[in-house]
Amino acid sequence: MRIHKLSDSAFGRQAVNDWKLIRQLRAGRRLWPDTEGRVRTFMVTYQPKTRSEVGQ
């Protein structure tokens, strides 16, 4: 998240459509295996938007 400058809520929303994900994980939330898989897949495949894509 730090490398790509993603906020906690942006990461959660983009990874699994849950903006509270990171906050809840830090508070002790556990993930179902399929949710963990979705998060890991997002982390491996994430491509930040280019400046031209952000402006559109």
N, CA, C, O and CB atoms as a CASP TS submission, in Angstrom:
PFRMAT TS
TARGET T0000
AUTHOR 0000-0000-0000
METHOD Language model
MODEL 1
PARENT N/A
ATOM      1  N   MET     1       0.830  -1.174   0.000  1.00  0.00           N
ATOM      2  CA  MET     1       0.000   0.000   0.000  1.00  0.00           C
ATOM      3  C   MET     1       0.882   1.246   0.000  1.00  0.00           C
ATOM      4  O   MET     1       0.588   2.233  -0.675  1.00  0.00           O
ATOM      5  CB  MET     1      -0.948  -0.007   1.206  1.00  0.00           C
ATOM      6  N   ARG     2       1.953   1.181   0.761  1.00  0.00           N
ATOM      7  CA  ARG     2       2.849   2.331   0.845  1.00  0.00           C
ATOM      8  C   ARG     2       3.521   2.592  -0.508  1.00  0.00           C
ATOM      9  O   ARG     2       3.606   3.736  -0.954  1.00  0.00           O
ATOM     10  CB  ARG     2       3.914   2.104   1.938  1.00  0.00           C
ATOM     11  N   ILE     3       3.991   1.538  -1.146  1.00  0.00           N
ATOM     12  CA  ILE     3       4.703   1.683  -2.424  1.00  0.00           C
ATOM     13  C   ILE     3       3.810   2.332  -3.470  1.00  0.00           C
ATOM     14  O   ILE     3       4.252   3.215  -4.204  1.00  0.00           O
ATOM     15  CB  ILE     3       5.197   0.316  -2.930  1.00  0.00           C
ATOM     16  N   HIS     4       2.565   1.903  -3.542  1.00  0.00           N
ATOM     17  CA  HIS     4       1.643   2.417  -4.563  1.00  0.00           C
ATOM     18  C   HIS     4       0.780   3.567  -4.062  1.00  0.00           C
ATOM     19  O   HIS     4      -0.092   4.062  -4.777  1.00  0.00           O
ATOM     20  CB  HIS     4       0.751   1.305  -5.056  1.00  0.00           C
ATOM     21  N   LYS     5       1.033   3.985  -2.826  1.00  0.00           N
ATOM     22  CA  LYS     5       0.294   5.104  -2.234  1.00  0.00           C
ATOM     23  C   LYS     5      -1.219   4.874  -2.252  1.00  0.00           C
ATOM     24  O   LYS     5      -1.997   5.752  -2.626  1.00  0.00           O
ATOM     25  CB  LYS     5       0.624   6.394  -2.973  1.00  0.00           C
ATOM     26  N   LEU     6      -1.610   3.659  -1.835  1.00  0.00           N
ATOM     27  CA  LEU     6      -3.028   3.334  -1.713  1.00  0.00           C
ATOM     28  C   LEU     6      -3.442   3.507  -0.260  1.00  0.00           C
ATOM     29  O   LEU     6      -2.760   3.029   0.646  1.00  0.00           O
ATOM     30  CB  LEU     6      -3.322   1.885  -2.208  1.00  0.00           C
ATOM     31  N   SER     7      -4.533   4.175  -0.045  1.00  0.00           N
ATOM     32  CA  SER     7      -5.054   4.295   1.313  1.00  0.00           C
ATOM     33  C   SER     7      -5.641   2.953   1.742  1.00  0.00           C
ATOM     34  O   SER     7      -5.885   2.082   0.908  1.00  0.00           O
ATOM     35  CB  SER     7      -6.123   5.422   1.405  1.00  0.00           C
ATOM     36  N   ASP     8      -5.863   2.793   3.030  1.00  0.00           N
ATOM     37  CA  ASP     8      -6.473   1.570   3.549  1.00  0.00           C
ATOM     38  C   ASP     8      -7.807   1.302   2.856  1.00  0.00           C
ATOM     39  O   ASP     8      -8.082   0.186   2.417  1.00  0.00           O
ATOM     40  CB  ASP     8      -6.672   1.670   5.074  1.00  0.00           C
ATOM     41  N   SER     9      -8.616   2.331   2.770  1.00  0.00           N
ATOM     42  CA  SER     9      -9.955   2.142   2.199  1.00  0.00           C
ATOM     43  C   SER     9      -9.894   1.850   0.700  1.00  0.00           C
ATOM     44  O   SER     9     -10.679   1.044   0.199  1.00  0.00           O
ATOM     45  CB  SER     9     -10.815   3.382   2.449  1.00  0.00           C
ATOM     46  N   ALA    10      -8.977   2.491  -0.019  1.00  0.00           N
ATOM     47  CA  ALA    10      -8.851   2.231  -1.464  1.00  0.00           C
ATOM     48  C   ALA    10      -8.394   0.799  -1.711  1.00  0.00           C
ATOM     49  O   ALA    10      -8.892   0.135  -2.620  1.00  0.00           O
ATOM     50  CB  ALA    10      -7.858   3.225  -2.116  1.00  0.00           C
ATOM     51  N   PHE    11      -7.452   0.324  -0.908  1.00  0.00           N
ATOM     52  CA  PHE    11      -6.979  -1.051  -1.063  1.00  0.00           C
ATOM     53  C   PHE    11      -8.124  -2.032  -0.845  1.00  0.00           C
ATOM     54  O   PHE    11      -8.355  -2.908  -1.678  1.00  0.00           O
ATOM     55  CB  PHE    11      -5.829  -1.345  -0.080  1.00  0.00           C
ATOM     56  N   GLY    12      -8.833  -1.895   0.249  1.00  0.00           N
ATOM     57  CA  GLY    12      -9.927  -2.804   0.554  1.00  0.00           C
ATOM     58  C   GLY    12     -11.022  -2.774  -0.484  1.00  0.00           C
ATOM     59  O   GLY    12     -11.556  -3.814  -0.871  1.00  0.00           O
ATOM     60  N   ARG    13     -11.354  -1.588  -0.931  1.00  0.00           N
ATOM     61  CA  ARG    13     -12.420  -1.457  -1.927  1.00  0.00           C
ATOM     62  C   ARG    13     -12.015  -2.104  -3.245  1.00  0.00           C
ATOM     63  O   ARG    13     -12.809  -2.813  -3.864  1.00  0.00           O
ATOM     64  CB  ARG    13     -12.768   0.022  -2.151  1.00  0.00           C
ATOM     65  N   GLN    14     -10.778  -1.860  -3.674  1.00  0.00           N
ATOM     66  CA  GLN    14     -10.338  -2.425  -4.948  1.00  0.00           C
ATOM     67  C   GLN    14     -10.105  -3.932  -4.860  1.00  0.00           C
ATOM     68  O   GLN    14     -10.357  -4.655  -5.823  1.00  0.00           O
ATOM     69  CB  GLN    14      -9.067  -1.736  -5.411  1.00  0.00           C
ATOM     70  N   ALA    15      -9.630  -4.404  -3.720  1.00  0.00           N
ATOM     71  CA  ALA    15      -9.318  -5.829  -3.578  1.00  0.00           C
ATOM     72  C   ALA    15     -10.569  -6.686  -3.425  1.00  0.00           C
ATOM     73  O   ALA    15     -10.716  -7.697  -4.113  1.00  0.00           O
ATOM     74  CB  ALA    15      -8.409  -6.044  -2.386  1.00  0.00           C
ATOM     75  N   VAL    16     -11.472  -6.292  -2.528  1.00  0.00           N
ATOM     76  CA  VAL    16     -12.634  -7.140  -2.233  1.00  0.00           C
ATOM     77  C   VAL    16     -13.917  -6.344  -2.036  1.00  0.00           C
ATOM     78  O   VAL    16     -14.891  -6.862  -1.489  1.00  0.00           O
ATOM     79  CB  VAL    16     -12.366  -7.966  -0.999  1.00  0.00           C
ATOM     80  N   ASN    17     -13.925  -5.100  -2.472  1.00  0.00           N
ATOM     81  CA  ASN    17     -15.099  -4.233  -2.356  1.00  0.00           C
ATOM     82  C   ASN    17     -15.530  -4.055  -0.898  1.00  0.00           C
ATOM     83  O   ASN    17     -16.719  -4.094  -0.579  1.00  0.00           O
ATOM     84  CB  ASN    17     -16.257  -4.806  -3.175  1.00  0.00           C
ATOM     85  N   ASP    18     -14.538  -3.856  -0.015  1.00  0.00           N
ATOM     86  CA  ASP    18     -14.818  -3.657   1.414  1.00  0.00           C
ATOM     87  C   ASP    18     -13.871  -2.587   1.936  1.00  0.00           C
ATOM     88  O   ASP    18     -12.723  -2.881   2.269  1.00  0.00           O
ATOM     89  CB  ASP    18     -14.658  -4.997   2.228  1.00  0.00           C
ATOM     90  N   TRP    19     -14.340  -1.361   2.009  1.00  0.00           N
ATOM     91  CA  TRP    19     -13.463  -0.250   2.385  1.00  0.00           C
ATOM     92  C   TRP    19     -12.986  -0.328   3.825  1.00  0.00           C
ATOM     93  O   TRP    19     -12.035   0.361   4.192  1.00  0.00           O
ATOM     94  CB  TRP    19     -14.172   1.054   2.167  1.00  0.00           C
ATOM     95  N   LYS    20     -13.624  -1.150   4.650  1.00  0.00           N
ATOM     96  CA  LYS    20     -13.237  -1.288   6.059  1.00  0.00           C
ATOM     97  C   LYS    20     -12.265  -2.441   6.290  1.00  0.00           C
ATOM     98  O   LYS    20     -11.865  -2.677   7.430  1.00  0.00           O
ATOM     99  CB  LYS    20     -14.471  -1.488   6.916  1.00  0.00           C
ATOM    100  N   LEU    21     -11.880  -3.154   5.257  1.00  0.00           N
ATOM    101  CA  LEU    21     -11.083  -4.368   5.379  1.00  0.00           C
ATOM    102  C   LEU    21      -9.815  -4.184   6.209  1.00  0.00           C
ATOM    103  O   LEU    21      -9.616  -4.918   7.177  1.00  0.00           O
ATOM    104  CB  LEU    21     -10.715  -4.861   4.017  1.00  0.00           C
ATOM    105  N   ILE    22      -8.964  -3.243   5.867  1.00  0.00           N
ATOM    106  CA  ILE    22      -7.671  -3.086   6.534  1.00  0.00           C
ATOM    107  C   ILE    22      -7.867  -2.689   7.992  1.00  0.00           C
ATOM    108  O   ILE    22      -7.198  -3.224   8.877  1.00  0.00           O
ATOM    109  CB  ILE    22      -6.809  -2.039   5.808  1.00  0.00           C
ATOM    110  N   ARG    23      -8.767  -1.765   8.244  1.00  0.00           N
ATOM    111  CA  ARG    23      -9.035  -1.354   9.625  1.00  0.00           C
ATOM    112  C   ARG    23      -9.474  -2.550  10.459  1.00  0.00           C
ATOM    113  O   ARG    23      -9.014  -2.727  11.586  1.00  0.00           O
ATOM    114  CB  ARG    23     -10.113  -0.249   9.667  1.00  0.00           C
ATOM    115  N   GLN    24     -10.356  -3.366   9.911  1.00  0.00           N
ATOM    116  CA  GLN    24     -10.842  -4.523  10.638  1.00  0.00           C
ATOM    117  C   GLN    24      -9.775  -5.602  10.794  1.00  0.00           C
ATOM    118  O   GLN    24      -9.727  -6.267  11.828  1.00  0.00           O
ATOM    119  CB  GLN    24     -12.048  -5.094   9.941  1.00  0.00           C
ATOM    120  N   LEU    25      -8.924  -5.789   9.799  1.00  0.00           N
ATOM    121  CA  LEU    25      -7.825  -6.754   9.937  1.00  0.00           C
ATOM    122  C   LEU    25      -6.878  -6.331  11.044  1.00  0.00           C
ATOM    123  O   LEU    25      -6.425  -7.161  11.833  1.00  0.00           O
ATOM    124  CB  LEU    25      -7.055  -6.897   8.613  1.00  0.00           C
ATOM    125  N   ARG    26      -6.583  -5.060  11.104  1.00  0.00           N
ATOM    126  CA  ARG    26      -5.702  -4.556  12.163  1.00  0.00           C
ATOM    127  C   ARG    26      -6.331  -4.726  13.544  1.00  0.00           C
ATOM    128  O   ARG    26      -5.625  -4.807  14.549  1.00  0.00           O
ATOM    129  CB  ARG    26      -5.372  -3.079  11.919  1.00  0.00           C
ATOM    130  N   ALA    27      -7.657  -4.779  13.587  1.00  0.00           N
ATOM    131  CA  ALA    27      -8.369  -4.961  14.856  1.00  0.00           C
ATOM    132  C   ALA    27      -8.597  -6.436  15.186  1.00  0.00           C
ATOM    133  O   ALA    27      -9.212  -6.756  16.203  1.00  0.00           O
ATOM    134  CB  ALA    27      -9.707  -4.234  14.811  1.00  0.00           C
ATOM    135  N   GLY    28      -8.103  -7.335  14.331  1.00  0.00           N
ATOM    136  CA  GLY    28      -8.200  -8.756  14.629  1.00  0.00           C
ATOM    137  C   GLY    28      -9.129  -9.568  13.761  1.00  0.00           C
ATOM    138  O   GLY    28      -9.300 -10.762  14.004  1.00  0.00           O
ATOM    139  N   ARG    29      -9.736  -8.964  12.760  1.00  0.00           N
ATOM    140  CA  ARG    29     -10.639  -9.715  11.882  1.00  0.00           C
ATOM    141  C   ARG    29      -9.874 -10.829  11.182  1.00  0.00           C
ATOM    142  O   ARG    29      -8.717 -10.661  10.797  1.00  0.00           O
ATOM    143  CB  ARG    29     -11.302  -8.779  10.842  1.00  0.00           C
ATOM    144  N   ARG    30     -10.532 -11.956  11.025  1.00  0.00           N
ATOM    145  CA  ARG    30      -9.968 -13.071  10.280  1.00  0.00           C
ATOM    146  C   ARG    30     -10.667 -13.156   8.934  1.00  0.00           C
ATOM    147  O   ARG    30     -11.817 -12.739   8.794  1.00  0.00           O
ATOM    148  CB  ARG    30     -10.106 -14.404  11.066  1.00  0.00           C
ATOM    149  N   LEU    31      -9.968 -13.698   7.950  1.00  0.00           N
ATOM    150  CA  LEU    31     -10.531 -13.803   6.608  1.00  0.00           C
ATOM    151  C   LEU    31     -10.901 -15.240   6.276  1.00  0.00           C
ATOM    152  O   LEU    31     -10.238 -16.183   6.707  1.00  0.00           O
ATOM    153  CB  LEU    31      -9.546 -13.267   5.576  1.00  0.00           C
ATOM    154  N   TRP    32     -11.959 -15.390   5.510  1.00  0.00           N
ATOM    155  CA  TRP    32     -12.273 -16.684   4.927  1.00  0.00           C
ATOM    156  C   TRP    32     -11.204 -16.970   3.871  1.00  0.00           C
ATOM    157  O   TRP    32     -10.652 -16.037   3.289  1.00  0.00           O
ATOM    158  CB  TRP    32     -13.727 -16.707   4.307  1.00  0.00           C
ATOM    159  N   PRO    33     -10.906 -18.239   3.617  1.00  0.00           N
ATOM    160  CA  PRO    33      -9.867 -18.568   2.627  1.00  0.00           C
ATOM    161  C   PRO    33     -10.119 -17.970   1.247  1.00  0.00           C
ATOM    162  O   PRO    33      -9.173 -17.533   0.591  1.00  0.00           O
ATOM    163  CB  PRO    33      -9.749 -20.059   2.496  1.00  0.00           C
ATOM    164  N   ASP    34     -11.364 -17.941   0.792  1.00  0.00           N
ATOM    165  CA  ASP    34     -11.628 -17.366  -0.533  1.00  0.00           C
ATOM    166  C   ASP    34     -11.376 -15.861  -0.550  1.00  0.00           C
ATOM    167  O   ASP    34     -10.916 -15.329  -1.560  1.00  0.00           O
ATOM    168  CB  ASP    34     -13.071 -17.657  -0.959  1.00  0.00           C
ATOM    169  N   THR    35     -11.667 -15.171   0.543  1.00  0.00           N
ATOM    170  CA  THR    35     -11.393 -13.737   0.627  1.00  0.00           C
ATOM    171  C   THR    35      -9.892 -13.492   0.651  1.00  0.00           C
ATOM    172  O   THR    35      -9.397 -12.582  -0.014  1.00  0.00           O
ATOM    173  CB  THR    35     -12.057 -13.125   1.878  1.00  0.00           C
ATOM    174  N   GLU    36      -9.175 -14.297   1.409  1.00  0.00           N
ATOM    175  CA  GLU    36      -7.723 -14.178   1.429  1.00  0.00           C
ATOM    176  C   GLU    36      -7.151 -14.378   0.027  1.00  0.00           C
ATOM    177  O   GLU    36      -6.236 -13.662  -0.379  1.00  0.00           O
ATOM    178  CB  GLU    36      -7.113 -15.196   2.407  1.00  0.00           C
ATOM    179  N   GLY    37      -7.681 -15.333  -0.700  1.00  0.00           N
ATOM    180  CA  GLY    37      -7.233 -15.580  -2.071  1.00  0.00           C
ATOM    181  C   GLY    37      -7.475 -14.385  -2.965  1.00  0.00           C
ATOM    182  O   GLY    37      -6.619 -14.039  -3.779  1.00  0.00           O
ATOM    183  N   ARG    38      -8.624 -13.747  -2.828  1.00  0.00           N
ATOM    184  CA  ARG    38      -8.935 -12.556  -3.631  1.00  0.00           C
ATOM    185  C   ARG    38      -7.966 -11.415  -3.314  1.00  0.00           C
ATOM    186  O   ARG    38      -7.512 -10.708  -4.214  1.00  0.00           O
ATOM    187  CB  ARG    38     -10.388 -12.100  -3.380  1.00  0.00           C
ATOM    188  N   VAL    39      -7.651 -11.244  -2.015  1.00  0.00           N
ATOM    189  CA  VAL    39      -6.717 -10.190  -1.612  1.00  0.00           C
ATOM    190  C   VAL    39      -5.339 -10.475  -2.187  1.00  0.00           C
ATOM    191  O   VAL    39      -4.698  -9.579  -2.736  1.00  0.00           O
ATOM    192  CB  VAL    39      -6.645 -10.074  -0.071  1.00  0.00           C
ATOM    193  N   ARG    40      -4.875 -11.720  -2.065  1.00  0.00           N
ATOM    194  CA  ARG    40      -3.546 -12.075  -2.582  1.00  0.00           C
ATOM    195  C   ARG    40      -3.475 -11.912  -4.092  1.00  0.00           C
ATOM    196  O   ARG    40      -2.471 -11.431  -4.619  1.00  0.00           O
ATOM    197  CB  ARG    40      -3.191 -13.513  -2.199  1.00  0.00           C
ATOM    198  N   THR    41      -4.530 -12.308  -4.790  1.00  0.00           N
ATOM    199  CA  THR    41      -4.572 -12.130  -6.245  1.00  0.00           C
ATOM    200  C   THR    41      -4.507 -10.659  -6.606  1.00  0.00           C
ATOM    201  O   THR    41      -3.786 -10.276  -7.527  1.00  0.00           O
ATOM    202  CB  THR    41      -5.840 -12.760  -6.833  1.00  0.00           C
ATOM    203  N   PHE    42      -5.251  -9.834  -5.894  1.00  0.00           N
ATOM    204  CA  PHE    42      -5.211  -8.395  -6.142  1.00  0.00           C
ATOM    205  C   PHE    42      -3.796  -7.855  -5.956  1.00  0.00           C
ATOM    206  O   PHE    42      -3.317  -7.060  -6.764  1.00  0.00           O
ATOM    207  CB  PHE    42      -6.187  -7.660  -5.210  1.00  0.00           C
ATOM    208  N   MET    43      -3.132  -8.290  -4.888  1.00  0.00           N
ATOM    209  CA  MET    43      -1.790  -7.789  -4.602  1.00  0.00           C
ATOM    210  C   MET    43      -0.806  -8.171  -5.711  1.00  0.00           C
ATOM    211  O   MET    43       0.066  -7.376  -6.062  1.00  0.00           O
ATOM    212  CB  MET    43      -1.299  -8.329  -3.255  1.00  0.00           C
ATOM    213  N   VAL    44      -0.938  -9.358  -6.254  1.00  0.00           N
ATOM    214  CA  VAL    44      -0.015  -9.828  -7.291  1.00  0.00           C
ATOM    215  C   VAL    44      -0.299  -9.162  -8.635  1.00  0.00           C
ATOM    216  O   VAL    44       0.625  -8.885  -9.400  1.00  0.00           O
ATOM    217  CB  VAL    44      -0.108 -11.349  -7.434  1.00  0.00           C
ATOM    218  N   THR    45      -1.567  -8.906  -8.923  1.00  0.00           N
ATOM    219  CA  THR    45      -1.939  -8.409 -10.254  1.00  0.00           C
ATOM    220  C   THR    45      -2.147  -6.899 -10.317  1.00  0.00           C
ATOM    221  O   THR    45      -2.402  -6.371 -11.399  1.00  0.00           O
ATOM    222  CB  THR    45      -3.189  -9.090 -10.710  1.00  0.00           C
ATOM    223  N   TYR    46      -2.048  -6.194  -9.205  1.00  0.00           N
ATOM    224  CA  TYR    46      -2.343  -4.759  -9.175  1.00  0.00           C
ATOM    225  C   TYR    46      -1.447  -3.980 -10.131  1.00  0.00           C
ATOM    226  O   TYR    46      -0.225  -4.127 -10.115  1.00  0.00           O
ATOM    227  CB  TYR    46      -2.182  -4.216  -7.758  1.00  0.00           C
ATOM    228  N   GLN    47      -2.057  -3.169 -10.945  1.00  0.00           N
ATOM    229  CA  GLN    47      -1.356  -2.255 -11.839  1.00  0.00           C
ATOM    230  C   GLN    47      -1.906  -0.858 -11.584  1.00  0.00           C
ATOM    231  O   GLN    47      -3.080  -0.597 -11.846  1.00  0.00           O
ATOM    232  CB  GLN    47      -1.525  -2.674 -13.348  1.00  0.00           C
ATOM    233  N   PRO    48      -1.062   0.048 -11.073  1.00  0.00           N
ATOM    234  CA  PRO    48      -1.567   1.407 -10.828  1.00  0.00           C
ATOM    235  C   PRO    48      -1.976   2.066 -12.134  1.00  0.00           C
ATOM    236  O   PRO    48      -1.412   1.800 -13.195  1.00  0.00           O
ATOM    237  CB  PRO    48      -0.503   2.266 -10.112  1.00  0.00           C
ATOM    238  N   LYS    49      -2.956   2.920 -12.027  1.00  0.00           N
ATOM    239  CA  LYS    49      -3.421   3.656 -13.197  1.00  0.00           C
ATOM    240  C   LYS    49      -2.363   4.667 -13.619  1.00  0.00           C
ATOM    241  O   LYS    49      -1.666   5.249 -12.788  1.00  0.00           O
ATOM    242  CB  LYS    49      -4.765   4.363 -12.907  1.00  0.00           C
ATOM    243  N   THR    50      -2.263   4.859 -14.926  1.00  0.00           N
ATOM    244  CA  THR    50      -1.337   5.869 -15.430  1.00  0.00           C
ATOM    245  C   THR    50      -1.944   7.242 -15.223  1.00  0.00           C
ATOM    246  O   THR    50      -3.139   7.363 -14.954  1.00  0.00           O
ATOM    247  CB  THR    50      -1.008   5.635 -16.926  1.00  0.00           C
ATOM    248  N   ARG    51      -1.147   8.252 -15.344  1.00  0.00           N
ATOM    249  CA  ARG    51      -1.661   9.614 -15.148  1.00  0.00           C
ATOM    250  C   ARG    51      -2.781   9.935 -16.124  1.00  0.00           C
ATOM    251  O   ARG    51      -3.733  10.625 -15.759  1.00  0.00           O
ATOM    252  CB  ARG    51      -0.536  10.635 -15.302  1.00  0.00           C
ATOM    253  N   SER    52      -2.689   9.450 -17.352  1.00  0.00           N
ATOM    254  CA  SER    52      -3.732   9.736 -18.332  1.00  0.00           C
ATOM    255  C   SER    52      -5.036   9.020 -17.957  1.00  0.00           C
ATOM    256  O   SER    52      -6.117   9.549 -18.219  1.00  0.00           O
ATOM    257  CB  SER    52      -3.274   9.313 -19.743  1.00  0.00           C
ATOM    258  N   GLU    53      -4.959   7.836 -17.353  1.00  0.00           N
ATOM    259  CA  GLU    53      -6.160   7.124 -16.930  1.00  0.00           C
ATOM    260  C   GLU    53      -6.807   7.792 -15.727  1.00  0.00           C
ATOM    261  O   GLU    53      -8.032   7.787 -15.610  1.00  0.00           O
ATOM    262  CB  GLU    53      -5.829   5.676 -16.604  1.00  0.00           C
ATOM    263  N   VAL    54      -6.017   8.364 -14.838  1.00  0.00           N
ATOM    264  CA  VAL    54      -6.546   9.018 -13.649  1.00  0.00           C
ATOM    265  C   VAL    54      -7.334  10.254 -14.036  1.00  0.00           C
ATOM    266  O   VAL    54      -8.372  10.528 -13.434  1.00  0.00           O
ATOM    267  CB  VAL    54      -5.417   9.385 -12.685  1.00  0.00           C
ATOM    268  N   GLY    55      -6.877  10.998 -15.009  1.00  0.00           N
ATOM    269  CA  GLY    55      -7.513  12.230 -15.406  1.00  0.00           C
ATOM    270  C   GLY    55      -8.805  12.064 -16.184  1.00  0.00           C
ATOM    271  O   GLY    55      -9.536  13.036 -16.375  1.00  0.00           O
ATOM    272  N   GLN    56      -9.097  10.879 -16.627  1.00  0.00           N
ATOM    273  CA  GLN    56     -10.300  10.668 -17.446  1.00  0.00           C
ATOM    274  C   GLN    56     -11.533  10.464 -16.625  1.00  0.00           C
ATOM    275  O   GLN    56     -12.617  10.275 -17.176  1.00  0.00           O
ATOM    276  CB  GLN    56     -10.118   9.495 -18.346  1.00  0.00           C
TER
END
